[in-house]
């Protein structure tokens, strides 16, 4: 009995500690990956507004304020019950994990911490594109949770042993949150000083580019709208694109002089012309690959000419598609689920 009872109780406690450690790991791991799948190019549905980088972290904190994602009530309102002062999520018998313990930290994420922006070249035209469309970079998320003992006595059969078994047992009647707020932690060699078990930090980082478009581009010749057109136009017409500046003014002067010399009619002025007729505007056309070949028919000198028009497939080469097929559905080409 001297051995079996303490070992049995302590094994239950260690099992709870492992489960709490996995919950904390899930919090940091799932949150950092949430940033990768955000569609930054689209406005959120339901009338919500994208509030920037911290919006993802905020929703993650609401999800994991009760330490796990499995018992959320999904109640409406700014403060669901499990995130408030009610302790409906504290039903454990052996130990209780809480973000309110001293030294604990709910999930926190940073973007390009330290001021170093990943991918920046120090080129103003490139930087202006990143500032306008780049939402990604090096994203780091971290979390740490504290656990208190609600089962084990600090000493068992003290007359036979002077070794403490666990940190001080807490009284549920005082309130789990109150106990956590008033908890104490000391990193002593024996591991029993104070009354909070601080579990290891859970940290994860990813490097991601969230400027990427998530929908296939479908642009007809002469179109002057769309996400891809706006991005191409941003670089094409940038003030530091010297080639564009020289060409733009020279093209306008050339057409104006031709009109003055009656070589061109007045209605051929560049101003007001659609894209494609005005060299000062980017001219683009992309057709998604479907059942029919991605071809574009353009009328030239009274006859229709067919042009291949796709950024995806290159006739018989299909280099992009071969790369995609090689990756399969695995992460970064890794097909076995576990080893990666």
Secondary structure, 3 states (H helix, E strand, C coil): CCCHHHHHHHHHHHHHHHHHHHHHHHHHHHHHHHCCCCCCCCCCCCCCCCCCHHHHHHHHHHHHCCCCCCCCCCCCCCCCHHHCCCCCCCCCCCEEEECCCCCCEEEEEEECCCCCCCCCCCCHHHHHHHHHHCCCEEEEEEEECEEEECCCCCCCCCCCCCCCCCCCCCCHHHCHHHHHHCCCECCCCCCCCECCEECCCEEEEEEECCCCCCCCCCECCCCCCCHHHHHHHHHHCCCCCHHHHHHHHHHHHHHHHHHHCCCCCHHHCCCCCCECCECCCCCCCECCCCCCCCEEEEEECCEEEEEECCCCCCCCCCHHHHHHHHHCCCECCECCCCCC
